Amino acid sequence: MQQSKVKIRCRLQDLIDAQGMTRSALATATGLTSAAIRGLCENTAKRYDVDTLAVLCDFFGCDMGILFEVVPRQGEGMDRGHQV
């Protein structure tokens, strides 16, 4: 499988910080597991559960475009003639 020149970055930690809360407080408020929140915050999750994402979007009042961003992989430039 060819590796993409871009990656998906979850902005969950940014949203948590902007609210002045902790991961633990988010887990309590949403009913999500600490492990699920940690995987998203640390960008180590390989798959995203749609129900988890729906809960987070509802909690923060945002859409997926706020929760995630597309960024070039480290050391890679955007050479396709367009920017994301």
N, C-alpha and C positions, 0 to 999 in steps of 0.2 A: 504494500500500500504506500502510495506517495504521500509524503508529509506536506501539509499545507504551509504556505508562507505566512499565514496569519493564524492567530489563536483567539479563542473566546476568553475574555476576562470577566469574571463575576465581580460586580461592584458592591456586593453585600456589605463588606467591612466598611466601605465608605458611607453607606446608608446608615449603618449602625452608629458610626462615629458622629455623623451629622445630627443624629437624634440624641446624642449624649448618653447612649445606653451601652449595655454589655451584651455579649453573646448569650450569656446565661439568662439575662432579662428577656432577650428576644425569644429564646427557647420557651421560657415560662409563658410569655404573652401569646405565642403562636401555637404552642403544643408540639412544635417540631423538636426533633432530637438534637442534642448538642453535637453529635457526630455529623448530622446532615448540615448544620450551620457551619461547623468547623470546615468541612470539605468545600463548601462554597466560599467561605471567607478566605481560605488559604489557597483557593484555586487548584485543589488537588482532586476534586470530583471528576470522574471520567464520564459519568452519565448524570443527567438531570431529571429528577422525578417531576412530572408536570403538576401534580397536586402540591408538592412542596413549593414550586415556583408560583403557583396561583395563590397560595397562602401568603407568601412574601410580597407579591405584587399588591394584594389586597391590604395587607398590614401597612405597607409604606405608601399606598395610594399611587402606585406607579405602574408603568407597563414594562414589558421585557426589554425595550430599548434603554431604559434607565438602569435596569438590573444587570444588563450585560453590555459589553463593548467588544468590538473586533479590533485587535491590535496586531501589528507586525511581530513576528517572532524575533527574539533578540538576535541582532546581527543581520537581520533581513531587511531590505528596503522594499518599498512599495514600487515595483518596477512594472506594473501592469498598465500604467497610464491613467490610473484613477486612484482616488483616495476613498476610504470608507468613512 
